[in-house]
């Protein structure tokens, strides 16, 4: 097995993180849309933004747990 044998695993981790980020941006856009369309008459804006915050916190906690357990490996760009 070569050095690139874990490439599909790395791609899946990256795809998962990007998918969660896309959901976060989607909920942010939905919150903006509901704010403009509903003009404060419903709770859809609050619900969309609450989901965005929950997804953001969950992603941050998952990344921290992944780094702590060794599943994710941060790069060393800042350590020139």
MDTraj code that builds the backbone (N, CA, C; nanometers):
import mdtraj as md
import numpy as np

residues = "UNK UNK UNK UNK UNK UNK UNK UNK UNK UNK UNK UNK UNK UNK UNK UNK UNK UNK UNK UNK UNK UNK UNK UNK UNK UNK UNK UNK UNK UNK UNK UNK UNK UNK UNK UNK UNK UNK UNK UNK UNK UNK UNK UNK UNK UNK UNK UNK UNK UNK UNK UNK UNK UNK UNK UNK UNK UNK UNK UNK UNK UNK UNK UNK UNK UNK UNK UNK UNK UNK UNK UNK UNK UNK UNK UNK UNK UNK UNK UNK".split()
xyz = np.array([
    [0.0832, -0.1177, 0.0000],
    [0.0000, 0.0000, 0.0000],
    [0.0880, 0.1244, 0.0000],
    [0.0530, 0.2179, -0.0844],
    [0.1327, 0.3388, -0.0985],
    [0.0922, 0.4462, 0.0002],
    [0.1549, 0.5612, -0.0179],
    [0.1291, 0.6735, 0.0719],
    [-0.0116, 0.7297, 0.0549],
    [-0.0724, 0.7085, -0.0610],
    [-0.2059, 0.7621, -0.0860],
    [-0.3173, 0.6646, -0.0547],
    [-0.2900, 0.5631, 0.0256],
    [-0.3907, 0.4602, 0.0516],
    [-0.5071, 0.5106, 0.1360],
    [-0.4883, 0.6184, 0.2114],
    [-0.5968, 0.6702, 0.2937],
    [-0.6670, 0.7881, 0.2265],
    [-0.6416, 0.8078, 0.0984],
    [-0.7004, 0.9208, 0.0264],
    [-0.8535, 0.9203, 0.0260],
    [-0.9211, 0.8072, 0.0039],
    [-1.0682, 0.8097, 0.0108],
    [-1.1199, 0.8487, 0.1494],
    [-1.0501, 0.8071, 0.2535],
    [-1.0907, 0.8424, 0.3897],
    [-1.0778, 0.9933, 0.4120],
    [-0.9689, 1.0513, 0.3645],
    [-0.9482, 1.1958, 0.3773],
    [-1.0537, 1.2707, 0.2975],
    [-1.0864, 1.2209, 0.1794],
    [-1.1892, 1.2849, 0.0970],
    [-1.3254, 1.2818, 0.1652],
    [-1.3588, 1.1720, 0.2317],
    [-1.4877, 1.1619, 0.3007],
    [-1.4942, 1.2596, 0.4181],
    [-1.3853, 1.2729, 0.4923],
    [-1.3822, 1.3689, 0.6027],
    [-1.4002, 1.5111, 0.5494],
    [-1.3285, 1.5420, 0.4429],
    [-1.3382, 1.6748, 0.3833],
    [-1.4782, 1.6987, 0.3289],
    [-1.5349, 1.6000, 0.2635],
    [-1.6699, 1.6130, 0.2084],
    [-1.7717, 1.6353, 0.3198],
    [-1.7573, 1.5646, 0.4302],
    [-1.8486, 1.5827, 0.5426],
    [-1.8411, 1.7248, 0.5976],
    [-1.7205, 1.7752, 0.6178],
    [-1.7033, 1.9103, 0.6712],
    [-1.7585, 2.0141, 0.5746],
    [-1.7318, 1.9982, 0.4461],
    [-1.7834, 2.0924, 0.3468],
    [-1.9360, 2.0858, 0.3399],
    [-1.9932, 1.9668, 0.3533],
    [-2.1391, 1.9528, 0.3505],
    [-2.2029, 2.0236, 0.4701],
    [-2.1425, 2.0107, 0.5872],
    [-2.1967, 2.0788, 0.7049],
    [-2.1827, 2.2305, 0.6889],
    [-2.0710, 2.2761, 0.6338],
    [-2.0549, 2.4190, 0.6078],
    [-2.1595, 2.4692, 0.5086],
    [-2.1900, 2.3878, 0.4073],
    [-2.2939, 2.4259, 0.3106],
    [-2.4303, 2.4361, 0.3788],
    [-2.4596, 2.3447, 0.4702],
    [-2.5849, 2.3529, 0.5463],
    [-2.5903, 2.4789, 0.6323],
    [-2.4780, 2.5156, 0.6886],
    [-2.4719, 2.6368, 0.7699],
    [-2.5020, 2.7594, 0.6837],
    [-2.4381, 2.7668, 0.5680],
    [-2.4622, 2.8797, 0.4773],
    [-2.6062, 2.8783, 0.4273],
    [-2.6604, 2.7600, 0.3987],
    [-2.7992, 2.7486, 0.3544],
    [-2.8945, 2.8058, 0.4597],
    [-2.8736, 2.7685, 0.5858],
    [-2.9600, 2.8190, 0.6929],
    [-2.9429, 2.9687, 0.7142],
    [-2.8246, 3.0189, 0.6933],
    [-2.8034, 3.1630, 0.7019],
    [-2.8827, 3.2344, 0.5920],
    [-2.8762, 3.1815, 0.4705],
    [-2.9533, 3.2383, 0.3600],
    [-3.1030, 3.2268, 0.3832],
    [-3.1462, 3.1136, 0.4387],
    [-3.2887, 3.0957, 0.4684],
    [-3.3341, 3.1973, 0.5719],
    [-3.2510, 3.2231, 0.6717],
    [-3.2847, 3.3229, 0.7724],
    [-3.3009, 3.4606, 0.7104],
    [-3.2113, 3.4963, 0.6201],
    [-3.2221, 3.6246, 0.5506],
    [-3.3485, 3.6306, 0.4662],
    [-3.3755, 3.5225, 0.3936],
    [-3.4951, 3.5184, 0.3095],
    [-3.6223, 3.5332, 0.3932],
    [-3.6308, 3.4571, 0.5010],
    [-3.7493, 3.4639, 0.5864],
    [-3.7634, 3.6009, 0.6519],
    [-3.6510, 3.6631, 0.6853],
    [-3.6573, 3.7949, 0.7464],
    [-3.7165, 3.8969, 0.6482],
    [-3.6778, 3.8863, 0.5216],
    [-3.7273, 3.9802, 0.4210],
    [-3.8725, 3.9499, 0.3843],
    [-3.9056, 3.8233, 0.3658],
    [-4.0387, 3.7851, 0.3189],
    [-4.1440, 3.7963, 0.4291],
    [-4.1130, 3.7461, 0.5484],
    [-4.2134, 3.7411, 0.6553],
    [-4.2304, 3.8734, 0.7295],
    [-4.1300, 3.9597, 0.7242],
    [-4.1343, 4.0896, 0.7911],
    [-4.1679, 4.0778, 0.9408],
    [-4.1154, 3.9744, 1.0055],
    [-4.1316, 3.9594, 1.1495],
    [-4.2633, 3.8997, 1.1947],
    [-4.3419, 3.8438, 1.1033],
    [-4.4721, 3.7897, 1.1430],
    [-4.4659, 3.6432, 1.1853],
    [-4.3560, 3.5721, 1.1518],
    [-4.3442, 3.4308, 1.1906],
    [-4.2107, 3.4085, 1.2618],
    [-4.1918, 3.2880, 1.3093],
    [-4.0669, 3.2505, 1.3772],
    [-3.9690, 3.1791, 1.2846],
    [-3.9953, 3.1790, 1.1550],
    [-3.9085, 3.1050, 1.0631],
    [-3.7660, 3.1598, 1.0625],
    [-3.7493, 3.2911, 1.0753],
    [-3.6145, 3.3496, 1.0797],
    [-3.5387, 3.2996, 1.2012],
    [-3.6022, 3.3037, 1.3150],
    [-3.5383, 3.2587, 1.4395],
    [-3.5043, 3.1105, 1.4309],
    [-3.5939, 3.0317, 1.3769],
    [-3.5688, 2.8873, 1.3644],
    [-3.4503, 2.8591, 1.2727],
    [-3.4436, 2.9283, 1.1587],
    [-3.3329, 2.9063, 1.0652],
    [-3.1999, 2.9466, 1.1277],
    [-3.1985, 3.0591, 1.1973],
    [-3.0739, 3.1037, 1.2589],
    [-3.0358, 3.0182, 1.3788],
    [-3.1337, 2.9639, 1.4488],
    [-3.1054, 2.8717, 1.5587],
    [-3.0421, 2.7432, 1.5052],
    [-3.0936, 2.6926, 1.3934],
    [-3.0332, 2.5741, 1.3309],
    [-2.8903, 2.6026, 1.2871],
    [-2.8672, 2.7226, 1.2347],
    [-2.7323, 2.7597, 1.1906],
    [-2.6364, 2.7588, 1.3086],
    [-2.6783, 2.8163, 1.4194],
    [-2.5919, 2.8195, 1.5378],
    [-2.5662, 2.6778, 1.5889],
    [-2.6704, 2.5956, 1.5931],
    [-2.6542, 2.4572, 1.6403],
    [-2.5582, 2.3799, 1.5504],
    [-2.5713, 2.3964, 1.4193],
    [-2.4806, 2.3285, 1.3262],
    [-2.3370, 2.3787, 1.3420],
    [-2.3211, 2.5079, 1.3620],
    [-2.1870, 2.5643, 1.3803],
    [-2.1210, 2.5101, 1.5062],
    [-2.1947, 2.5083, 1.6156],
    [-2.1399, 2.4568, 1.7417],
    [-2.1083, 2.3080, 1.7282],
    [-2.1982, 2.2331, 1.6657],
    [-2.1747, 2.0892, 1.6474],
    [-2.0506, 2.0643, 1.5623],
    [-2.0331, 2.1424, 1.4562],
    [-1.9156, 2.1243, 1.3703],
    [-1.7875, 2.1572, 1.4458],
    [-1.7889, 2.2654, 1.5219],
    [-1.6701, 2.3023, 1.5997],
    [-1.6363, 2.1928, 1.7001],
    [-1.7366, 2.1413, 1.7700],
    [-1.7124, 2.0349, 1.8680],
    [-1.6626, 1.9068, 1.8013],
    [-1.7186, 1.8736, 1.6840],
    [-1.6723, 1.7549, 1.6118],
    [-1.5276, 1.7699, 1.5651],
    [-1.4908, 1.8880, 1.5196],
    [-1.3527, 1.9100, 1.4766],
    [-1.2582, 1.9017, 1.5964],
    [-1.2964, 1.9612, 1.7075],
    [-1.2131, 1.9533, 1.8285],
    [-1.1979, 1.8081, 1.8736],
    [-1.3092, 1.7337, 1.8748],
    [-1.3032, 1.5925, 1.9143],
    [-1.2199, 1.5121, 1.8146],
    [-1.2332, 1.5423, 1.6876],
    [-1.1551, 1.4720, 1.5862],
    [-1.0065, 1.4963, 1.6007],
    [-0.9686, 1.6185, 1.6316],
    [-0.8262, 1.6488, 1.6530],
    [-0.7774, 1.5825, 1.7812],
    [-0.8586, 1.5869, 1.8861],
    [-0.8184, 1.5274, 2.0145],
    [-0.8003, 1.3762, 2.0051],
    [-0.8829, 1.3103, 1.9239],
    [-0.8727, 1.1644, 1.9114],
    [-0.7766, 1.1207, 1.8016],
    [-0.7274, 1.2138, 1.7231],
    [-0.6336, 1.1794, 1.6171],
    [-0.6993, 1.1448, 1.4857],
    [-0.8312, 1.1524, 1.4781],
    [-0.9016, 1.1233, 1.3535],
    [-0.8726, 1.2320, 1.2507],
    [-0.8679, 1.3570, 1.2950],
    [-0.8321, 1.4696, 1.2091],
    [-0.6933, 1.5173, 1.2469],
    [-0.6158, 1.5562, 1.1464],
    [-0.4805, 1.6029, 1.1702],
    [-0.4668, 1.7436, 1.1142],
    [-0.4502, 1.8445, 1.2020],
    [-0.4327, 1.9802, 1.1514],
    [-0.2995, 1.9935, 1.0782],
    [-0.2941, 2.0854, 0.9850],
    [-0.1690, 2.1062, 0.9111],
    [-0.0784, 2.1997, 0.9882],
    [0.0458, 2.2124, 0.9449],
    [0.1455, 2.2927, 1.0148],
    [0.1830, 2.4167, 0.9356],
    [0.0889, 2.4813, 0.8721],
    [0.1196, 2.5970, 0.7896],
    [0.1758, 2.7120, 0.8728],
    [0.1205, 2.7339, 0.9910],
    [0.1625, 2.8464, 1.0732],
    [0.2975, 2.8272, 1.1401],
    [0.3548, 2.7095, 1.1324],
    [0.4820, 2.6789, 1.1996],
    [0.5971, 2.6805, 1.1005],
    [0.6088, 2.7862, 1.0242],
    [0.7063, 2.7993, 0.9177],
    [0.8431, 2.7683, 0.9561],
])
top = md.Topology()
chain = top.add_chain()
for i, resn in enumerate(residues, 1):
    res = top.add_residue(resn, chain, resSeq=i)
    for name in ("N", "CA", "C"):
        top.add_atom(name, md.element.get_by_symbol(name[0]), res)
traj = md.Trajectory(xyz[None], top)
